[in-house]
Amino acid sequence: WQGENWEGRGYDIVSFFPEFTPPDCNDCGMGYGDLEVDYQDTSEDYWPIADGTQPLGIITFSRGYNDMSWELEMNTYNRINWYFDYLSPYSPTPNPPDDNQPVGYIRNSTLPVDDIRLGIQELGIGLDSYIDYDGHAGAFLSEFMGFHGIWYKDLNQYNESAPCFTAGHIHVGSQVSIDNAILATEESLRILIEYLNQFIYLPGDVTGDELINILDIVLMVNYIMGLTEI
């Protein structure tokens, strides 16, 4: 799914996800397509996708508890004790996934979690939006995927040509309807975009209104003359 200049906000939204038959399955297995529920397939698909799209921000999603939750995960671990997936080899290879970091190394969400939590609550659609500060993201493909998202951010946050500023994982309760999941996802994206705006600067846009016009010149002249501060 791709949304070019999504809602006119100046950002393209690109997402990838596995597919399942039937799509409303309960015991779904590994699925097929991009990012199957398999450690090796996820890694093999993830890095080319991330390197190809060069995202400014990443939200990874997965199915959470059997409830109405919108759980913002704070912690993902470079662990070795994963739940088995559906196809041999049943654990990540290598294990731990990031062999440049010690076992148990924590990668924390850098999403604007407080703003997202509040924004989802204010939608008034019955979701229990909360931040998991102390736990982990499940020790299965959810945490594995979330770890990869933040891992990419860590590798590219200072990349001058294609920086990634933020990443984190959201668990979506399995009782959340598709319609409400769409509403909450879109609100999470709006909040993420507002957060990203602080990092994006258009050269010459002195007023910060995302336009370059006479107002920028006036403000700069006034600053040079000591009539105003920027």
C-alpha positions, 0 to 999 in steps of 0.5 A, a space after each residue: 500500500 502506498 500513499 503519495 503525498 498522503 493527505 497533502 502532508 508532504 510525505 509518502 506512506 509506504 507499507 508492506 505486509 504478509 498476506 493470509 488465506 483467508 485474510 480474516 484467519 485465526 490460526 494464520 501460520 506464516 502467510 505468503 509474500 513480503 515479510 512472512 511470519 518467518 525469521 529468515 524471510 522477514 530479514 531477507 525481505 526487510 533490509 532491501 525494502 528499508 534500503 530501497 525506500 529510505 524511510 524518515 520514520 518507521 512504524 511496525 505493527 503486529 497483532 497483539 492481545 485478544 482485546 481492544 488494545 493499541 499497545 505502544 512497545 518501548 523495548 525490543 531486545 537482541 535476544 536468543 530466546 525466541 518462540 519458534 516460527 513455522 519453518 526450519 530453522 525455527 529461530 533467527 539466523 544469526 541468533 541474536 539477530 544483531 551479532 554486533 551487539 551483546 545478547 539482551 541489547 535493548 533497542 528502544 522505541 523513539 516514536 512520539 509515544 505519549 502523543 500517539 497514546 493521547 491521540 488514539 484515546 481522543 479518537 473515542 473509538 473504544 481503544 485501550 491505548 497505552 505504553 508498555 514501558 517495562 515489558 517487551 514486544 513478545 519474543 516472536 516475529 512482532 519483537 523481531 520486526 520491531 527490533 529491525 525497525 529501530 535497528 535501521 533507525 540506529 544505523 541511519 539516524 546520522 545518514 546525511 543523504 537519507 536519515 531515519 529519525 524515528 522507529 517503533 512498534 505498535 501491537 494491535 489488539 485482535 478484537 480491534 475491527 478493521 475500520 477502527 484499526 484503519 482510523 487508529 493507524 491513520 491517526 498514528 501516522 498524522 502524529 508521526 508526521 507532525 513529529 517528523 516536521 521538526 527535523 525537516 527544513 526547507 532551505 530558504 524557509 525562514 518563517 517555517 511555513 513550508 513556503 519560500 516567498 517574500 515573507 522569508 525575505 522580509 524576516 531575514 532583512 529585519 533580522 539583519 537590521 536587528 528589528 526582530 529575532 529568528 
